[in-house]
Amino acid sequence: MPKSRIDTVRVLIVGAGKAGELIATNIKKTRSTSFEIIGFVDDNPAIKGKKKIGLEILGNIADLRKLVSKYKIEELIIALPSERGEVVRKVIDATEGHKLGYKILPRDSEVLFQDFDEDYMKHIRRVRPEDLLGGVINKQDQASLASLLKDEVVLVTGAAGSIGSEISRQLAVYGAQKVVFYD
């Protein structure tokens, strides 16, 4: 087990896909960060024990309780931008009883407007209640919505709430000509 500096936060990244890899790379090359990445957790059994960018894939989500104790993890970064709801609840349930911080990479629709060329970590945020509600983003549904909403004027009622604001963000991504907010 690597030695930790006193001023660092020991982190596991949930998701060893492209998003997890980009976050880990960014943390490793940014010397000013206080994160010490211990490794990845991923539910793909074919990659368990392998390494990505020098970090081991230590296990899957079901292994989190054991890994958090073994490696004295203080924070989890959930790097699964196309997942919400069940998967986020599964991560939190697997670590119940541990005092951890939970951070998450925003959904694809929140990230599309942002420039990832500089600092990936500026897009990471704390897990919010709405992250526990949603499900998987269906790519086929996204294409249908994009063609339906392109160049349309759309009224969003309840736009100040968490669901309304998410709908508003997605409408902008899908190319609505104008979005009118009403609350």
Accessible surface in RSA format (square Angstrom, percent):
REM  Atomic radii and reference values for relative SASA: ProtOr
REM  Chains: A
REM  Algorithm: Lee & Richards
REM  Probe-radius: 1.40
REM  Slices: 20
REM RES _ NUM      All-atoms   Total-Side   Main-Chain    Non-polar    All polar
REM                ABS   REL    ABS   REL    ABS   REL    ABS   REL    ABS   REL
RES MET A   1   138.58  71.8  63.28  41.9  75.30 179.3  64.72  55.0  73.86  97.9
RES PRO A   2    77.77  56.7  61.40  56.0  16.36  59.5  73.68  60.8   4.09  25.4
RES LYS A   3   196.65  95.9 169.51 104.0  27.14  64.6 118.52 106.7  78.13  83.2
RES SER A   4    48.63  41.1  19.17  25.6  29.46  67.9  15.79  33.6  32.84  46.0
RES ARG A   5   153.15  64.3 142.74  72.8  10.41  24.8  75.51 103.2  77.64  47.1
RES ILE A   6   183.14 104.2 152.00 113.2  31.13  75.0 159.27 114.7  23.86  64.8
RES ASP A   7    97.22  68.1  75.80  75.4  21.42  50.7  49.35 116.1  47.87  47.7
RES THR A   8    17.32  12.3   8.13   8.2   9.19  21.9   8.23  11.1   9.09  13.7
RES VAL A   9    42.60  28.0  42.60  38.6   0.00   0.0  42.60  37.0   0.00   0.0
RES ARG A  10    15.36   6.4  15.36   7.8   0.00   0.0  12.74  17.4   2.62   1.6
RES VAL A  11     0.00   0.0   0.00   0.0   0.00   0.0   0.00   0.0   0.00   0.0
RES LEU A  12     0.00   0.0   0.00   0.0   0.00   0.0   0.00   0.0   0.00   0.0
RES ILE A  13     0.00   0.0   0.00   0.0   0.00   0.0   0.00   0.0   0.00   0.0
RES VAL A  14     1.41   0.9   1.41   1.3   0.00   0.0   1.41   1.2   0.00   0.0
RES GLY A  15     1.36   1.7   0.00   N/A   1.36   1.7   1.22   3.4   0.14   0.3
RES ALA A  16     0.65   0.6   0.00   0.0   0.65   1.5   0.40   0.6   0.25   0.7
RES GLY A  17    36.41  44.9   0.00   N/A  36.41  44.9  34.64  95.1   1.77   4.0
RES LYS A  18   140.31  68.5 129.59  79.5  10.72  25.5  90.63  81.6  49.68  52.9
RES ALA A  19    17.48  16.1  10.51  16.2   6.96  15.8  13.99  19.7   3.49   9.2
RES GLY A  20     0.00   0.0   0.00   N/A   0.00   0.0   0.00   0.0   0.00   0.0
RES GLU A  21    43.01  24.7  43.01  32.5   0.00   0.0   3.12   6.0  39.89  32.6
RES LEU A  22    51.50  28.7  51.30  36.7   0.19   0.5  51.50  36.2   0.00   0.0
RES ILE A  23     1.71   1.0   1.71   1.3   0.00   0.0   1.71   1.2   0.00   0.0
RES ALA A  24     0.00   0.0   0.00   0.0   0.00   0.0   0.00   0.0   0.00   0.0
RES THR A  25    54.65  38.9  53.14  53.9   1.51   3.6  49.64  66.7   5.02   7.6
RES ASN A  26     1.78   1.2   1.78   1.7   0.00   0.0   0.00   0.0   1.78   1.7
RES ILE A  27     5.96   3.4   3.23   2.4   2.73   6.6   3.28   2.4   2.69   7.3
RES LYS A  28   102.82  50.2  76.16  46.7  26.66  63.5  65.25  58.7  37.57  40.0
RES LYS A  29   131.55  64.2 104.05  63.8  27.50  65.5  69.19  62.3  62.35  66.4
RES THR A  30    44.72  31.8  38.73  39.3   5.99  14.3  35.64  47.9   9.08  13.7
RES ARG A  31   219.41  92.1 187.02  95.3  32.40  77.1  80.24 109.7 139.17  84.3
RES SER A  32   106.85  90.3  66.51  88.8  40.34  92.9  58.80 125.2  48.04  67.3
RES THR A  33    32.31  23.0  14.59  14.8  17.72  42.2  19.73  26.5  12.58  19.0
RES SER A  34    52.94  44.7  47.23  63.0   5.71  13.1  29.81  63.5  23.13  32.4
RES PHE A  35    32.53  16.3  20.53  12.7  12.00  31.2  20.53  12.4  12.00  34.3
RES GLU A  36    32.49  18.7  27.98  21.2   4.51  10.7  28.06  54.3   4.43   3.6
RES ILE A  37    18.62  10.6   2.87   2.1  15.74  37.9   2.87   2.1  15.74  42.7
RES ILE A  38    14.37   8.2   1.45   1.1  12.92  31.1   1.68   1.2  12.69  34.4
RES GLY A  39     0.00   0.0   0.00   N/A   0.00   0.0   0.00   0.0   0.00   0.0
RES PHE A  40     0.00   0.0   0.00   0.0   0.00   0.0   0.00   0.0   0.00   0.0
RES VAL A  41     0.00   0.0   0.00   0.0   0.00   0.0   0.00   0.0   0.00   0.0
RES ASP A  42    26.08  18.3  21.71  21.6   4.37  10.3   3.42   8.1  22.66  22.6
RES ASP A  43    67.75  47.5  46.72  46.5  21.04  49.7  35.37  83.2  32.38  32.3
RES ASN A  44    68.07  46.9  61.35  59.3   6.72  16.2  20.12  48.4  47.95  46.3
RES PRO A  45   118.53  86.4  96.55  88.0  21.97  79.9 103.36  85.3  15.16  94.2
RES ALA A  46    69.96  64.3  49.77  76.8  20.19  45.9  62.27  87.7   7.69  20.4
RES ILE A  47    36.10  20.5  36.10  26.9   0.00   0.0  36.10  26.0   0.00   0.0
RES LYS A  48   110.27  53.8  90.79  55.7  19.48  46.4  54.25  48.8  56.02  59.7
RES GLY A  49    45.74  56.4   0.00   N/A  45.74  56.4  23.62  64.8  22.12  49.5
RES LYS A  50   123.24  60.1 117.00  71.8   6.25  14.9  78.39  70.6  44.86  47.8
RES LYS A  51   141.32  68.9 112.54  69.1  28.78  68.5  62.31  56.1  79.01  84.2
RES LYS A  52    62.39  30.4  57.19  35.1   5.20  12.4  39.85  35.9  22.54  24.0
RES ILE A  53    61.18  34.8  34.93  26.0  26.25  63.3  51.03  36.7  10.15  27.5
RES GLY A  54    54.26  66.9   0.00   N/A  54.26  66.9  27.80  76.3  26.46  59.3
RES LEU A  55    20.05  11.2  18.82  13.5   1.23   3.1  20.05  14.1   0.00   0.0
RES GLU A  56    68.35  39.2  65.31  49.4   3.04   7.2   9.33  18.1  59.02  48.2
RES ILE A  57     1.10   0.6   0.99   0.7   0.11   0.3   0.99   0.7   0.11   0.3
RES LEU A  58    25.85  14.4  10.62   7.6  15.23  38.3  12.00   8.4  13.86  37.3
RES GLY A  59     0.22   0.3   0.00   N/A   0.22   0.3   0.22   0.6   0.00   0.0
RES ASN A  60    50.98  35.2  50.98  49.3   0.00   0.0   5.12  12.3  45.86  44.3
RES ILE A  61     5.48   3.1   5.48   4.1   0.00   0.0   5.48   3.9   0.00   0.0
RES ALA A  62    82.85  76.2  51.57  79.6  31.27  71.1  58.64  82.6  24.20  64.1
RES ASP A  63    25.45  17.8  22.87  22.8   2.58   6.1   2.89   6.8  22.56  22.5
RES LEU A  64     0.00   0.0   0.00   0.0   0.00   0.0   0.00   0.0   0.00   0.0
RES ARG A  65   112.30  47.2 112.09  57.1   0.21   0.5  55.78  76.2  56.52  34.3
RES LYS A  66   124.61  60.8 114.87  70.5   9.74  23.2  83.46  75.1  41.15  43.8
RES LEU A  67     8.26   4.6   8.26   5.9   0.00   0.0   8.26   5.8   0.00   0.0
RES VAL A  68     4.85   3.2   3.34   3.0   1.51   3.6   3.34   2.9   1.51   4.1
RES SER A  69    64.07  54.1  44.78  59.8  19.29  44.4  39.22  83.5  24.85  34.8
RES LYS A  70   122.64  59.8 106.84  65.6  15.80  37.6  70.56  63.5  52.08  55.5
RES TYR A  71    28.48  13.3  28.48  16.2   0.00   0.0  10.33   7.8  18.15  22.4
RES LYS A  72   137.75  67.2 128.33  78.7   9.41  22.4  99.47  89.5  38.28  40.8
RES ILE A  73     9.36   5.3   0.00   0.0   9.36  22.6   0.00   0.0   9.36  25.4
RES GLU A  74    79.88  45.9  71.53  54.1   8.36  19.9  33.25  64.3  46.64  38.1
RES GLU A  75    16.91   9.7  16.91  12.8   0.00   0.0   0.01   0.0  16.90  13.8
RES LEU A  76     0.00   0.0   0.00   0.0   0.00   0.0   0.00   0.0   0.00   0.0
RES ILE A  77     0.00   0.0   0.00   0.0   0.00   0.0   0.00   0.0   0.00   0.0
RES ILE A  78     0.71   0.4   0.71   0.5   0.00   0.0   0.71   0.5   0.00   0.0
RES ALA A  79     2.99   2.8   0.00   0.0   2.99   6.8   0.00   0.0   2.99   7.9
RES LEU A  80    40.57  22.6  38.36  27.4   2.20   5.5  40.45  28.4   0.11   0.3
RES PRO A  81    25.94  18.9  25.92  23.6   0.02   0.1  25.92  21.4   0.02   0.1
RES SER A  82    36.18  30.6  36.07  48.1   0.11   0.3  11.01  23.5  25.17  35.3
RES GLU A  83    40.52  23.3  40.00  30.3   0.53   1.3   8.52  16.5  32.01  26.1
RES ARG A  84     3.17   1.3   1.46   0.7   1.71   4.1   0.97   1.3   2.20   1.3
RES GLY A  85     0.47   0.6   0.00   N/A   0.47   0.6   0.47   1.3   0.00   0.0
RES GLU A  86   125.18  71.9 122.53  92.7   2.65   6.3  37.07  71.7  88.11  71.9
RES VAL A  87    32.60  21.5  32.57  29.5   0.03   0.1  32.60  28.3   0.00   0.0
RES VAL A  88     0.20   0.1   0.20   0.2   0.00   0.0   0.20   0.2   0.00   0.0
RES ARG A  89   104.32  43.8 102.94  52.5   1.38   3.3  44.36  60.6  59.96  36.3
RES LYS A  90    95.77  46.7  89.83  55.1   5.93  14.1  56.59  50.9  39.17  41.7
RES VAL A  91     0.00   0.0   0.00   0.0   0.00   0.0   0.00   0.0   0.00   0.0
RES ILE A  92    49.08  27.9  48.91  36.4   0.16   0.4  48.91  35.2   0.16   0.4
RES ASP A  93    91.80  64.3  85.07  84.7   6.73  15.9  25.39  59.8  66.41  66.2
RES ALA A  94    20.37  18.7   8.11  12.5  12.25  27.9  19.57  27.6   0.80   2.1
RES THR A  95     0.21   0.2   0.00   0.0   0.21   0.5   0.00   0.0   0.21   0.3
RES GLU A  96   121.17  69.6 112.74  85.3   8.43  20.1  41.12  79.5  80.05  65.4
RES GLY A  97    82.28 101.5   0.00   N/A  82.28 101.5  41.50 113.9  40.78  91.3
RES HIS A  98    55.17  30.2  38.15  26.5  17.02  43.5  21.68  22.3  33.48  39.0
RES LYS A  99   207.35 101.2 175.80 107.9  31.55  75.1 125.60 113.1  81.75  87.1
RES LEU A 100    25.16  14.0   0.93   0.7  24.24  60.9   4.46   3.1  20.71  55.7
RES GLY A 101    16.82  20.7   0.00   N/A  16.82  20.7  13.28  36.5   3.54   7.9
RES TYR A 102    40.22  18.8  35.38  20.1   4.84  12.6  30.91  23.2   9.31  11.5
RES LYS A 103    45.06  22.0  45.06  27.6   0.00   0.0   8.00   7.2  37.06  39.5
RES ILE A 104     0.00   0.0   0.00   0.0   0.00   0.0   0.00   0.0   0.00   0.0
RES LEU A 105     7.06   3.9   7.06   5.1   0.00   0.0   7.06   5.0   0.00   0.0
RES PRO A 106     5.65   4.1   5.65   5.2   0.00   0.0   5.65   4.7   0.00   0.0
RES ARG A 107    32.80  13.8  32.80  16.7   0.00   0.0   3.16   4.3  29.64  18.0
RES ASP A 108    38.22  26.8  36.61  36.4   1.61   3.8  17.20  40.5  21.03  21.0
RES SER A 109     4.73   4.0   3.61   4.8   1.12   2.6   4.65   9.9   0.09   0.1
RES GLU A 110    20.89  12.0  17.04  12.9   3.85   9.2   3.35   6.5  17.53  14.3
RES VAL A 111    17.59  11.6  16.67  15.1   0.92   2.2  16.67  14.5   0.92   2.5
RES LEU A 112   116.19  64.7  86.58  61.9  29.61  74.4  90.04  63.2  26.15  70.4
RES PHE A 113   133.03  66.6  97.70  60.5  35.33  91.9 103.62  62.8  29.41  84.2
RES GLN A 114    71.12  39.8  52.32  38.2  18.80  44.8  21.11  44.9  50.00  37.9
RES ASP A 115    77.01  53.9  65.03  64.7  11.98  28.3  39.58  93.2  37.43  37.3
RES PHE A 116    48.85  24.4  43.86  27.2   5.00  13.0  43.90  26.6   4.95  14.2
RES ASP A 117   127.08  89.0  96.79  96.3  30.28  71.6  27.83  65.5  99.25  99.0
RES GLU A 118   122.06  70.1 102.96  77.9  19.10  45.5  37.99  73.5  84.08  68.6
RES ASP A 119    53.83  37.7  53.80  53.6   0.03   0.1  19.75  46.5  34.08  34.0
RES TYR A 120    33.61  15.7  33.61  19.1   0.00   0.0  10.87   8.2  22.74  28.0
RES MET A 121    34.98  18.1  25.08  16.6   9.89  23.6  25.36  21.6   9.62  12.7
RES LYS A 122   118.67  57.9  81.71  50.1  36.96  88.0  61.89  55.7  56.79  60.5
RES HIS A 123    16.63   9.1   8.62   6.0   8.01  20.5   9.60   9.9   7.03   8.2
RES ILE A 124    19.15  10.9   1.14   0.8  18.01  43.4   1.14   0.8  18.01  48.9
RES ARG A 125    35.76  15.0  29.95  15.3   5.82  13.8  32.91  45.0   2.86   1.7
RES ARG A 126   150.66  63.3 146.33  74.6   4.33  10.3  63.65  87.0  87.01  52.7
RES VAL A 127    29.89  19.7   8.19   7.4  21.70  52.3   8.19   7.1  21.70  58.9
RES ARG A 128    95.22  40.0  93.24  47.5   1.98   4.7  26.32  36.0  68.90  41.8
RES PRO A 129   101.71  74.1  98.63  89.9   3.08  11.2  99.90  82.5   1.82  11.3
RES GLU A 130    56.28  32.3  48.60  36.8   7.68  18.3  28.19  54.5  28.08  22.9
RES ASP A 131     3.52   2.5   3.19   3.2   0.33   0.8   0.33   0.8   3.19   3.2
RES LEU A 132    53.59  29.8  53.16  38.0   0.44   1.1  53.16  37.3   0.44   1.2
RES LEU A 133   133.17  74.2 106.26  76.0  26.91  67.6 107.71  75.6  25.46  68.5
RES GLY A 134    21.55  26.6   0.00   N/A  21.55  26.6  19.73  54.1   1.83   4.1
RES GLY A 135    42.82  52.8   0.00   N/A  42.82  52.8  30.22  82.9  12.60  28.2
RES VAL A 136   101.44  66.7  76.59  69.3  24.85  59.9  76.59  66.6  24.85  67.4
RES ILE A 137    23.08  13.1  13.42  10.0   9.66  23.3  18.29  13.2   4.79  13.0
RES ASN A 138    75.91  52.3  65.71  63.5  10.20  24.6  19.58  47.1  56.33  54.4
RES LYS A 139   120.59  58.8 111.67  68.5   8.92  21.2  97.25  87.5  23.34  24.9
RES GLN A 140   144.44  80.8 136.05  99.4   8.38  20.0  45.82  97.5  98.61  74.8
RES ASP A 141    80.90  56.7  79.43  79.1   1.47   3.5  20.25  47.7  60.65  60.5
RES GLN A 142    39.08  21.9  38.44  28.1   0.64   1.5  14.05  29.9  25.03  19.0
RES ALA A 143    66.87  61.5  52.53  81.1  14.34  32.6  60.72  85.5   6.15  16.3
RES SER A 144    70.54  59.6  60.14  80.3  10.40  24.0  38.52  82.0  32.02  44.9
RES LEU A 145    70.03  39.0  69.59  49.8   0.44   1.1  70.01  49.2   0.02   0.0
RES ALA A 146    34.51  31.7  33.48  51.7   1.03   2.3  33.84  47.7   0.67   1.8
RES SER A 147    89.43  75.6  60.93  81.3  28.50  65.7  49.83 106.1  39.60  55.5
RES LEU A 148   123.73  68.9 110.76  79.2  12.97  32.6 116.80  82.0   6.93  18.7
RES LEU A 149    27.18  15.1  27.18  19.4   0.00   0.0  27.18  19.1   0.00   0.0
RES LYS A 150   123.86  60.4 114.65  70.3   9.21  21.9  74.79  67.3  49.07  52.3
RES ASP A 151    94.47  66.2  81.13  80.8  13.34  31.5  27.71  65.2  66.77  66.6
RES GLU A 152    89.76  51.5  88.31  66.8   1.45   3.4  13.83  26.8  75.92  62.0
RES VAL A 153    90.25  59.4  64.21  58.1  26.04  62.7  64.21  55.8  26.04  70.6
RES VAL A 154    29.83  19.6  26.62  24.1   3.21   7.7  29.83  25.9   0.00   0.0
RES LEU A 155   111.91  62.3  85.25  61.0  26.65  67.0  85.26  59.9  26.65  71.7
RES VAL A 156     8.28   5.4   5.23   4.7   3.05   7.3   8.28   7.2   0.00   0.0
RES THR A 157    93.26  66.3  75.50  76.5  17.76  42.3  42.86  57.6  50.40  76.2
RES GLY A 158    36.02  44.4   0.00   N/A  36.02  44.4  27.63  75.8   8.39  18.8
RES ALA A 159    12.46  11.5   5.12   7.9   7.35  16.7   5.29   7.5   7.17  19.0
RES ALA A 160    81.03  74.5  42.11  65.0  38.93  88.5  52.56  74.0  28.48  75.4
RES GLY A 161    36.47  45.0   0.00   N/A  36.47  45.0  34.80  95.5   1.66   3.7
RES SER A 162    57.97  49.0  40.03  53.4  17.93  41.3  24.29  51.7  33.68  47.2
RES ILE A 163   119.35  67.9 115.71  86.2   3.64   8.8 118.01  85.0   1.34   3.6
RES GLY A 164     6.09   7.5   0.00   N/A   6.09   7.5   2.94   8.1   3.15   7.0
RES SER A 165    36.94  31.2  34.44  46.0   2.50   5.8  26.45  56.3  10.50  14.7
RES GLU A 166    32.13  18.4  32.13  24.3   0.00   0.0  28.47  55.1   3.66   3.0
RES ILE A 167    81.99  46.7  80.26  59.8   1.73   4.2  81.84  58.9   0.15   0.4
RES SER A 168    13.13  11.1   9.86  13.2   3.27   7.5  10.15  21.6   2.98   4.2
RES ARG A 169    76.81  32.3  72.51  37.0   4.30  10.2  39.27  53.7  37.54  22.8
RES GLN A 170    44.27  24.8  44.23  32.3   0.05   0.1   6.26  13.3  38.01  28.8
RES LEU A 171    10.24   5.7  10.22   7.3   0.02   0.0  10.22   7.2   0.02   0.0
RES ALA A 172    50.58  46.5  32.12  49.6  18.46  42.0  36.75  51.8  13.83  36.6
RES VAL A 173    40.41  26.6  13.91  12.6  26.50  63.9  17.54  15.2  22.87  62.0
RES TYR A 174    24.04  11.2  16.46   9.4   7.58  19.7  16.23  12.2   7.81   9.6
RES GLY A 175    31.31  38.6   0.00   N/A  31.31  38.6  26.52  72.8   4.79  10.7
RES ALA A 176    17.44  16.0   0.00   0.0  17.44  39.7   0.00   0.0  17.44  46.2
RES GLN A 177   129.34  72.3  95.21  69.6  34.13  81.3  30.87  65.7  98.47  74.7
RES LYS A 178   123.15  60.1 117.69  72.2   5.47  13.0  65.11  58.6  58.04  61.8
RES VAL A 179    30.56  20.1  12.65  11.5  17.91  43.2  12.65  11.0  17.91  48.6
RES VAL A 180    64.86  42.7  61.62  55.8   3.24   7.8  64.86  56.4   0.00   0.0
RES PHE A 181   126.37  63.2 100.55  62.3  25.82  67.2 100.63  61.0  25.74  73.7
RES TYR A 182   141.34  66.0 137.88  78.4   3.47   9.0  93.61  70.3  47.74  58.8
RES ASP A 183   120.28  84.3  63.03  62.7  57.25 135.4  36.76  86.5  83.52  83.3
END  Absolute sums over single chains surface
CHAIN  1 A    10430.2       8331.0       2099.2       6065.3       4364.9
END  Absolute sums over all chains
TOTAL         10430.2       8331.0       2099.2       6065.3       4364.9
